[in-house]
Amino acid sequence: KQWYQRRVPITAGIRNQCVQPLAQFLDYMTYGYMIDNIILLITGTLRNRPIAELLPRCHPLGQFDELATISIAQSPAELFNAVMVDTPLAPFFSECVQDENDLDEMNIEILRNKLYKSYLEDFYAFCKKLGGTTADVMCPILAFEADRRAITITINSLRTDLLKDDIENLYPKCGILFPEGLKYLKNAEDREEVRRICERFGPYKDLYNGVGDGPNDKTLEDKFFEEEVKMLMLSFEQQFHFGVFYAFVKLKEQENRNIVWIAECIAQKNKNKIDNYIPIF
């Protein structure tokens, strides 16, 4: 977290020097972190945790001026009203939640996925409207993120009580898998079927190569990170576009994950796996 806190003055300084539409683009970059922070606060409030105790755990890149207003909320209803009025996420919340009674423990992850769906679709539409190299770079990156979330939601929903149509409503509809792939995914019954569906689509044909439970195998999450890093690095081969700002922040996140991985391998005296990080450039 200290690493992120050191990045905040830099990103905030860049944002303060920008004019539209880059300023709006940089705002979109922070909305994902804001969603995680709001979900953290809602979850803590439902569990009767003081907001003041939760605020230090919020992601630094998802901080916003109205967070101080939210911090005085003492109940889920008060928090709901504050979010609907005083945050940049209000448009996304209005699409996903109609009443504070919808905020309960069971629905909290569903709410997170609905918010990310609205956010990704809005961000994708914004980049597409910008056009030019920014659209050429950012739309595939956001489409990949949408598909990653759709695949992850499907796997996490296996053997749950969620209805097929409810699962489909959580899928962002701006990825390569939309619309045909998403229809297949919602009806998947096990991980192997999810794998077969992914292999039907060119960009994900090799996604599962090397994925398994063996000591030298990779997780699906690792493969997603590897593909994301490749796309982010390619963004620096283009000029005069906004995607480099997004790529810079995301690659710094991966760099942080690599450092944590290496540190944990050293702490656990498991140096034979120390090279299993995802290289950048």
N, C-alpha and C positions, 0 to 999 in steps of 0.2 A: 504493500500500500504506500510506503514511503516513496517508492519509485514513481508511482502515479502522482503523488503530491508534488514531486519536483517537476513533473511535466505540465501541471496545471498552469503555472505562470506563463510558460512558453506558449501553450495553446491559447490561453486567454489573451495574451499579447498579440498574437497573430489575428485572432478574431476581432479585437478592438480596432485594428488597423484596416480592416476589410470593408469593402462596400458590396452592395448587392450585385450579382446573385451569389458571390462567393460567401458572403456573410451567412446567408440562408443555408448554403451547402454545409458550412462548418457547424451550424446549429443542428442540422440533421444528424451529423456525426455524433453528437452528444445525446441524442434522444434515446438510443439504446441503453446507455448507462443510466439515464433518468428513469427509464422503465424499471430497470433492476432495483434502483433505489426506492421508487414508490412501492413496488411489490414487497421489498424488505420492510418498509414502514407499515404497510397494511398488515402483513403477516405478524409483525411484532405487536401491533395494536390489538389484533384479534386474540393474541396470547397474553394480553394485559401487561405487555412490556412497556416501560416509559419510553416515549419518543426520544427524549434526551439521551437515553442509553443506546438507542439505535443509530442516531445520527453519525457518531464516529465510525460506524461500520459501513456507511454509504460510500459508493465509489466516488473518488474525487472528481473524475471527469464528468460525472452526472450531477454535480452540484449546480444549483441555480438560485437566483435571488429570492424566489418565492418559497424556498425551502424553510426559511425562518417562520413564515406564516403557517406552514403545515405543521411545524414542530409544536404548536400550541394545542393541536387536536388531542382530545382525550378519549375519543371513541371512534369506532369504525365509521359511524354516520358523519361525525365532524370531519374526519379525514377525507371521506368521500366528497363532501361539499367543498372542502379546501382544494382538493385535486381538480375538481370540475371547474373551479373558478380561477384559481391562482397559479396554475402551472402551464408551461408550454405544451404539456401532453393532453390538455383538455379536449382538443378535437378527437384524439384517438380514444380517450375514455368515453366520450359521448357516443361513439360508434359501438363500443364493446359492453358498456355497463349502463343500464337505465335506472337502477335503484340501488341504494346502499345495502339492501337486503341480499343483493347478489354477492356481496363480499363476505365469503365464509371460507373456512379452511379447505373444504372440498373443491371449491371453484378457483382457488388462488392460482394454480398452475395453468388452468384453462384461461384465466384472465391474462396471465403473462403471455401466453401464446397468441391470444387474440390481439393484444396490444402490439406485439412484434409483427403480426400479420399486417395490421393497418399501417404500422410504421414503415415496414419494408416496401409495401405497395406504394405508399405515398412518396417515399424517397426515390423509388425506381421511376415513378411518373415524373418527378421533378427533374431527375437527371436526363430522362428521355426528352423532356421539353427543352432542356438546355441545348441539346443537340451537339454536333461537332465531336471533337475528340473526347470530351468529358463523357458524353453518352456512350461512345465506342468503348471506353475503358470501364466506366462505372456500371453500366447495365449488365454486362456479363458477370461482374463481381457480385452484384446484388442478386442476380438470378441464381448464382451458385449458392449464396447464403439462403435464399428462399428454398431451394431444393434441399439443402442440408437440414434445414429446420423441418421440412416435410418428412424427410426420411427418418429423422430422429423422433419426431412426434409419432410416426407410425410404429417404430420399434418400441417406444415407451408405452404405447397404447395397447400392445398385444396382451391378451388375457386380462383386459380390464372391462368394466361395464359400460364404457363409452359406446354410443351408437355410431354406426358407420358414417352417417350424415354429419353427426357432431364432430367426428374426427376430420372429415373433409372441410368443415367450416373453419378449422384451425390452420389449414394449409395456406401459406402465401401464394397468391396466384400471379406471380411474375417471374417464375422460373422456367427452366427448360422442360421440366416435367408437366407443366400446365399445358393443356388440360388432360390429355390422355393418361399420362403417368400418374397423376393424382387420383384418377378414378381407379386405376389398378391398385395403388397403394392403400387406399381406404379399405379395400376388401382383402388385403393380405392377412394370412392367418398365422404366419411364423416368419422367423428371420430369413430362412432360406428362400421363401417366396419374395421377400423384399429384395434380396440379392438378385434373383432372376429378373425382377422388374427393372432394377437399376441397369442390368446388363443389356437391356433392350435399347437403351439410349446411349448414343455414341460417347458423349463426354464422360459417362459413368461406367463404361464397359469394363474398365480395368480398376474401378474403385475398390473392389473387394480383393484384388490381388495382394497376397501377403497378410490378409486379415485372418486372425485365428486366436486360439487360446494357448498356443505353445509358447515356450520361453523366448523364442526368437521372432515370434509373430507380432504384428502390429494390431492396434485396436482400430476400429472404424473411425473413431475420433482423431487418431493420429493421421489417418489417410486424408481426412477432411482438412486438417491443418496443413498437410503437405501440399494439397492442391490449392488451398487458399494462398499460401506463401508464393507458389509459382505465379499465380495470377497477379498478386500484388507486386512482385518483382518486375513483371512485364510492363506494368503501368509506367515505370520509369524510363522505358524506351520510347515513350511518346512525349511530345512537347506541348506546352500551352494548354493545359487542362487542369481540372480541379482534383482529379483522381489521386494525384501524388500526395495530397494532404491526408486523404483517407488511408492510402497505402502506408504512409509514414507512421501513423498512429497504430495501425494494425500490426505492422512489422515490429514496432517497438514492443507491443504486447507479446508477440511471439518470442522476441529476445528475452523478455522478462520470464516467460515460461521456461525457456531454455536454461536460464540462470538458476531458477528454482529447481529444475530437474537435476542439474549438475550438483547443486548444493545438497539435495536429498540423497543422491547416490553416494556422495562423500560421507554424509552423516551416517548413512546406513552401511557404510563399508561395502558397497556393492559397485565397485569401480568397473566391473566388466560390462556394465550397462551404461556407463557414463557417456558413451558416444551416441546413444540413441536419441539424441535431441534432433530437432528439425533445423538444418543449416539455413542461414539467410545470406544470400549473395556469396 
